[in-house]
Amino acid sequence: MTQDETTTTPLAEALGEGGAVVREGTPADAVCGRVPRFVARPPDTAAAQALLAAADRLDLATVVRGNGTASDWGAPPRRCDLLLETTALSGVEHAAGDLVVQAGAGTPLADLQADLAAAGQRLTLDPLVAGGTVGGAVATGLSGPRRLLHGPLRDLIIGMTAVRADGVAASSGGRVVKNVAGYDLGKLHTGALGTLGLITSATFRLHPLPEALRTIGATAADPETAQRWTHAVLGSGAVPAAVELDWPADGPLSVRVLLEGAEGGIDARARTVADVMDGADVAAGPPTGWGVLPGGADDTLLKIAVPIGHVAAAARLVREAARRQGVDAAVGGSAGAGVLFAALPASADAEPVGAVAAAVRSAVEGAVTVARTSPALAGADLDRWGAVPGLELMRAVKVRFDPRGLLAPGRFAGGI
């Protein structure tokens, strides 16, 4: 059966009663190694509600997918009976005068940014994974380099519509920045990996496109130099949009700073940053590969969140821990916000990956998670999360939103 063919079994017909297109799952639809029994694509929110209500009645566990670019993030679901595709839940409503946009969960981020750019605006989010959708970005909670100045993605969400496991839709916020009524669904669902509900649309506050950009970059002799530069840049008054650390597995450590603003004053700001970075080079815009995650598409990724004063030391620690396990680590991320990613080669098996994560957890003040595994480790027995503060509260929220545990069961921390 091809991916365009529909399935006509009684169970599939029950799932499709609300208008969703339903087919059998294939190995190409697997989520962390779990092949779904059915794949369904609802055309709108009403159809998505009917689909989830039917899945609830039939006791089917549901996992959500957009373009599939982050299907390997998080832990494998314990069950995956139904894969719900959001690609038809697309569309953009742009209130340019209010600097606000509402976008369907299945809207490709690249399409959204192109629409906004035509009006001189942007959603200030650097996509760390190419080809993703709005819903995928929210579900993973990934925020790129410019989070330093503009905040993480969750702070840009001012409204959301989501559907619970029983098919009931809930909305919070609105289409104007000052609207704060209701529960903050945006913060709850951001980074939850689809375990609390199906996001059907999100409303974001926007920023104007900057008039000018400058990137200041230099190679650091050692982590101490990189840390000194980061501290100096953050205290320079230049107001950087991003301060990024990049340390390839086979290359030197470098620091890159992004400035945004009016053409009239940006060169003076760039000179200030270049001076505190010991004469760094200045370029007109972000370099090739800006904001891209380290390593290859199939590499295992660790996410390391530490105080900004410990970023360079954490980068060195993870590289040293990897070498002790006989593998090399590429490290990159926001030195200014204290969020790094470390890529371990796809060939690394579960034992060295677990050992590296454990070593870094024991040595740093912060959080270390195995955010994504290589395909070979999709179903591996790994401690992906480490100690999780507030886990009991998270479980209570999960029970409130999904009492039967049918939404992506097991994908999040603590088996949520």
N, C-alpha and C positions, 0 to 999 in steps of 0.2 A: 504493500500500500504506500502510495506517495504521500508527501506531506500536505497535498492539496485535496486529497480524497477524504470524504466524510465517512463516519462509522454509523451504522444503523441498528446496532444491538439495542434491546430495551433500555439498558443502563445508559447508553449514549444518548438515546432519544430523550430520556428523562433529564439529562444534563442540558440538552439543547432546546428544551421547551421554551426558554425565554429568548431565544434567538441566537445563541452562541453556536459557532461552527465547531463541531466536535469530531475528532479523529482518534485513531489508536496511537499510542506513543511508540517511538522507535528508539534505538540506541543513541541516535543523534540528539534526542531530547533529554538525555540523562542529566541529572543534577547531582554533582559530586558522586557519580557512579550509580545513582538510583534512576532506573528507567520508569517513567510514569505509565500507568495503564491507559490513560486518556490525556489528550491535549485539546484544550478548548480556547477559542478566541471570541470573546464577546464584543459586539460592535459598539456598545455604549454602556453607561453606568447602570441603566435599568436591566440590561441583559446580564451584566456582571453580578448584580444583586440576585437575580433569579438563578444564575449558575451556582453561586456560593450557597444559596438556600437549598438547592437540590443536593449539592455535595454534602451539606450538613445533614440532611435527612437520610442520605445514603451512607453516612459515616465514611466519607472519602477524605483523605488528607490532601490538602491543596498547597502547591508551591507556585509562586508567581514568577513569570519571566518576561522581560522586555525584549531587547535584542540579544540577550544571552551573554553579554560581555562580562557579567559578574556572577554567572551561575556557579562558578567555582569558589566564591567567597563564603566564608563561614563553614560550619560543620556540615557533614552529610545529613539530610533529613532522615529521621527514622522511618518515615513512610512518604511515598510520593505517588499517590493514586491518580491525582489530577494535576496537570501542569496548565496553569492559566496564563495565556499570552495576552499582553496588554497592547500589542502593536496597533490595534484598531482604536484604542482609547486615546486618540491624538487630537490636536487642534490647539490654536493659540488665540487668546483674547487679550490684546495689548491696549492698556489705557496709558498711552504715552504721556499725557498731561499729568498723570498722577505718579509716573515712574513705577508702574505696577503691571505685572503680566500674570494671567492664569493660563496654565498649560496642562494638557492631558498627559497622563502618566506615560503613555506610549510615544509621545513626541520625541523624536531624536534631538538630543541637545544641540547638535550642529545646526539643525534646521531652526531651532528656537533662536540661537544666537545670530543666525543670518537674518532672521526677521527683525530682531531687535536692532541689529547694526544698521539696517536700512533707515531706522528712525534716530540713529545716533545714540543708541542706548545699549546696555548689556546686562546680562545676569553675571555678576562677578564671581564666576566659578571657573577655575582651570580644570578641564576634564582630565583626570589622571588615567582614565581608561578610554581609549578612542572608541567611538561608535555607540556609546551608551544612550539611554533614554532618560527623560526627566524622572520617571519613577525609579529607575535603577540607581540614579545618582542619590536620590533621597533614601532609598532602602539601604544602600551601603554607607551613606553618610560621609562619603569621601569629599574632602575639601582640599583644593590645590594651594599653590604658593601664595596667592593673594589673600588668603584667609588672615594673614598678619594684619593687614590694614582694614579689610572689609568684613572680617569675621567669618566663621565657618558657615557652611551651607544652612545649618539649622537656624541660624540667626537671620537669614535672608527670607525665610518662609513666613508669610503673614496669614496664610489661610490654606486649608486643605479639605478635600473630601475623600473619605475612606469608607470601605465596606467591611463590616465585621464578618466573622466566619458564618454567622447565621443569615447573612444576606441583608442585614439592616445597614443603611448608609448613615454616616454621621459627618457633619461639617463643623469647622471652627474657623474663626477669623473672618476675613472678607477681602474685598478688593481695594481697600484703602489702608494706608499704613497705620492710621490711628485706631483702626478697629481691633480691639483686643478681647471681645466678648467670647465666652465659652471656653471649653477646655483647649489646651494647646496641643492639638493632635500633631502638629508639625514636629515638635520636639520629641514626642513619644515615638513617632514612626521613623524619624530620621535615624538611620543606622540599625534599625530593628530587623533588617533582612526579611521583611515580609511576615514576621511572626505575630504581628498584632492585627493585621488587616490588609486589604487590597487598596493601595492608593490609586484613586482614579484621576485626581487632578490636584495640582498644587499652585498656590498663588505666591509670587515672589515680589519683593521690592527690588528695584533696579538702580543702576547708576549710569550717568552719562558716559559715553566713550571718552577717554582722556584725550586731550589735545596733543600731548607729546609723551613719549616713553624714552627712558634711558636705562641701559643695563650696565652695571659696573661689575667687573669680574676679575679674579686673580687666583693663582695657584698658591695654596698655603703650604709652607714647609712642614707643618705638623699640626695635629689637632689643637694644640694650645694657641697657635697663631690664628686658626680659624675661629676659635672661641673669642679671642681678643678682638678680632675684626667684627664679629657679630655684636659684641657688647658695645664697641665703639660706634658702629653704624646706628644701633638702636638709640644711643644717647647723643647722636650728632645733631638732632633737630632737622634732619633731612626728610623725615617721615617716609620711610620706605614702604612700598606696597608689598614687598616680599624680600626675604633674605634666605637664600637657598644654599644648602650644602650638597655637594655632589662628589662622591668618592667611588669611582668605578672599581671593579674587582682587579683590573689590570692597569689602572691609571692613577694619576695624582689626585690629591684632595683639592677641591676648589670651592670658593664661595662666590655667589653671584647675587647681586642686589638689583631689584627692579624699582625704578622711580616712575611715578605718573604725575601729570599735572599740566599746568599752562606752559606753553613754549617759552614765554618770557623769563621764567625763573628756574627752569629745570636744569639748565647747564650749570648754574651756580651750585645747585644742590648736588649735581653729579660730581662736581669738583670736590665738594666737601667730603662726599663718600669716598672718592678715589684717594684723597689725602689720608683719611684715617685707615684706609686699607693699603697703605705704603705704596701709593702710586699705581693703583689698579687701572686696567684699561676701561674705556667708556665706549659703548656702542649705542646705536640708535634705537634698538628694540630688543625683545627677548631672543635669545639664541635658539638654534634648532634643537628640538628636544626639550624645550622649556616645559616644566611641570609633568613630564612623563615619569612613570614609575621606574625605578632601577631594575636592571636585569631583563630577561626575556619573558615572552608571554606565558610560557609554561613553568617558569621558576616559582618556587615557593617563596612567599612574602611574609616577613615579620613586620608588624607595626609596633613602633616604639615611641611612647609618649613620655617625655621627661621634662623637668624644669629647664628653661632655656639656658641656664648657666651650666647645664650638664650635657648639652647636645653633642658637642665634639667628642667628649669622653665616652659617651654612649656609642657613638659611631666606631671609635677605636675598639671598645669592648666587644661589640658584636663581630667585628672582623677578626679579632684575636680568638674569640670563642669558636668561630667557624674554622680557623686554621687548625686549632687543636683537634677538630673533628675531620681534618683532611679535606676541607672544602673552602672555596673562596666566597666572600660575600661582597656584593655591590651595595652601597648605602647612599641614600639620597632623601631629601625632604626639607622641611621648613626649619632652619636653624632659629628663625625669629619667633616661631610659634611652638617649638619644642616637639614637633611630630616628624619622625623619620620612618622610612621603610628600608628594610634590608632584604635583598634578594639572594636566596640560596639556590644553587643550580638544580635544574629539574632532575638531574641524576642522583641527587642526595636522597637517601632513604629516610625512613621515619626516625631511626635512632639518632643520627647526627642532628636532624632538625630539632627533635625534642631536646637534645642535649644543649644545643645553642640557645634555644629559647629559655631553658631552665637556668643556664649560666648567666644570661643577661638579666633575667628576673632577679636573681640573687644579688646582683652587683649594682643595680640602678634603683633610684627612687622614681617610681612611675609605673606604667603599665606596658606589658609586652604580650602581644597576641600573635598567633599564627593566623593571619588574615586570609591567606589564600594558599592552597597547596598545589603542588604539581599534579598532573593527571594521574601519575602512578601512585600518589598518596591520597587520592580522593576519599577512600574509605579507611584510611589508616587510623589506628588507635593513638591519637596524639592529644596531649594537653594543650588545646588551642588557646585557652583563655587565662590560665593561671588563676591567682586569687582575684575574685570579683567583688569589690565593695558594693553593698546594697543589693546583693543577689536576691535576698528574700523579698525585698520590695519589688524587684523586677518580676519575680514569679507571681506576686500578687497582682500586678498589672496584667500579666499574661492571662491569669485566670479570669480577671474582670472582662477582658476583651475577647478571649477565646477559651471559654471554660472547658471545652471538650478537647482542646489541644489538637485541632485539625489544621492549623495554619503553619506550614513549614516546621513541623515538630522536630525539635532537636537541633535546629540550625544555629541557634544563638547560645550564649553563655549559660552554663548550668543545665544544659539539655532543654532550654526553653524553646 
